[in-house]
Amino acid sequence: METQVEEMFGTQTKAIEKKIESMAIFIAVEDEAVKQASGALSERKSNLDQVKADLAMLMRQNGIEKLSLTNGLTPKAVIKRKYFKQSGISDEQLFDWLKDNGLDDIIKPTVNFNTMQSTLSNFTGEIPEAVFNVSDVPSITMYGKSKFLASRNNE
């Protein structure tokens, strides 16, 4: 009788071990694939941002603000202003400045980057260079993209 019990539990244990092994292999392979895809995505985003900046600069250098192309795309050269806290400025100093200028409603335990971008973009007062590093980044706002992509997918 003891042999039957050992065989029964032994078989069950082997099946569980096989399932665990299969899932562990999947996790290891997928984890690596996700890391590689994440790296590739980061690289593609960086490349896309650079090409947008290059196109914006090309258009601006040639006095073109917006151009309707025959393919339906209409690139428009824009400057997107982004605000970064200067190195050496503490959150306390940043918060003090925001409070002094009536912008303290955005203060949380930390200031969300996108919230700060939006708030400072609409702020009409002076933005001190001692507190913020202001960077103007050339970019493109693309009109007609949905229609263009839809027509490409139909070809």
N, C-alpha and C positions, 0 to 999 in steps of 0.2 A: 504494500500500500504506500509506503514511504517513497518508493521510486516513482510511482504515478504522480504524487504530489510534486516532487522535485521536477519532473518532466513538464508538468502542467505550468508551474510557476516559472520554470526555466524558459519555456517557449514564450510565455507572456513577457518576461523580462527582455528576451531577445527582440521581440517585436517592438517593445517600447524603446529599446536602445537603437534599433534601426530607424524608428521615427525621429528620435532625438538627433541621431547622426544626420539624417536627411535634412532636418530643419536647421541644424547647425551649419551644414554646408551651404544651404540656401542663404542664411544670414551672412556668412562670411563673404560669399560671392556678391550678394546684393549690396552689402556695406561698401565693398570696394568699388562696385559699379556706381553707386551713388556718389562716392567721393570723387571718382573720375568725372562723372557727369556734372557735379557741382563745380569742379575746377574748370571744365570746358565751358560751362555757362558763365562763370565769372570772366573768363578770357573773352568770350563772345560779347558780353556786355561792355567790357572795356574797349574792345575793338569797335563796337557799334558807336560808343560815345566818341571815340577818336574820329571816326568817319563823319559823324554829325558835326563835330567841331571843325574838321577840315572843310566840309561842304559849306558851313556857315561862313568861314573865313574866306573861301573862294568867292562866294557870292558877294560878301561885303567888300572885298578888295576890288571887285568889278562893278561896284555900285548897284548891285541887284539885291533888292530886299525880298522879293517874292517872284516866283516864276512859274507860270502854268505850262506844264510840259504836255506834249502830244499824247503821252501814255496815260494821262489823267492825274498824275501826281503833281502837287503844287508845293514844292519846298519853300519855306519862309525862314529867312535867317533871323534869329532872335538871340538876345543875350539873356541868360538866366542868371540872376544874382543869387549867390549862396553866402550864407553868413556862418563863420566858424569862430569859436571862442579862441582868442589869442593864447598861445602857450604861456604858461605862467599865471594865467588868470584863474582864480579859484571859482568854484560854483558860488561861493558866498559873494564874491565881488560881482559876478554876473547877475546874481539875484538882486543885489543891492541896486545895480544899474537899472534892471528891469522894473523894480519897485519905484525907484526915483522917477521913472518915465511913464508910470501908469500901465506897465505891461505885465504886472505881477500875476495876473489871472492865469497865465500859462505855466506858472511855477508849480511843479510837482516835486516829489523827492529828486527828480531829475527833469531837465527840460527836453522834451521830445524834439529831435532834430528837425522833423518836418514842420512841427508847430512853430519852432523858432524861425524857420525859413519863411513861412507864411506870415507870421506876425511882423517880422522885421521888414519884409517886402512891402507891407502896408503902412509901416511907421513913417511919419513925415518929419520927425525930428532928426537931429544929428546922431550918427552912429559913430562912436569913438573908436579910432583905430587902436587905441591902447587896450580895449576890451575885445574887439572883434577883428578877425582877419577876413576881409571881404574879398571874394574871388568872383570875377565875372567870367562865366564859362560859355563860350559860343556853342550853340546847339541849333537844332532844327525842329520846327513844328510842322508835321507833315499832314497836309489836307488831301483828301481823296484816297487815302490808303485802303480803306475798306472796299471801296468800289474797284480799285486797282487789283487788290488781292483776289476779290471775287471773280473778276474777269480772267485772271491768270489761272485760277482753279478750274474754270469752265473750259479752258483750251485743251 
